[in-house]
Amino acid sequence: MVIITTFMIKKNDLQPAYPSQIKDSSDVAINLTGATIYCTMKNAADGTLKINRQNAGINISDAVNGKFEYRWQTGNTDTTGKYYIEFEINPASGGKFTVPTDQSAIVMVKESLDTQ
């Protein structure tokens, strides 16, 4: 499973999107055709949910090769800090699974020089 270990973004920015590619244990891409994906992100310091199992913003960019991205929504990056992020994959057939599984993926929202 290919998930970025640490992703940096500036406060209030909506780009770049968070890119991901899902592969099985044999390093073969998992086909995401017909899948539904949810994003959850919580503050690492206090556990407050910033994104609560949200499907809005998920874009499956290359289903056959297991590629998708999370496009940040207004309010997702309005608070600086360290966050843990994960994605629940609900494939067209078979049971749901959550990635990453082996380590926490981290999003760092960094202070910006402006207030916008």
Secondary structure, 3 states (H helix, E strand, C coil): CEECCEEEEECCCCCCCEEEECECCCCCECCCCCCEEEEEEEECCCCCEEEEEECCCEEEEEHHHCEEEECCCCCCCCCCEEEEEEEEEECCCCCCEEECCCCCEEEEEECCCCCC
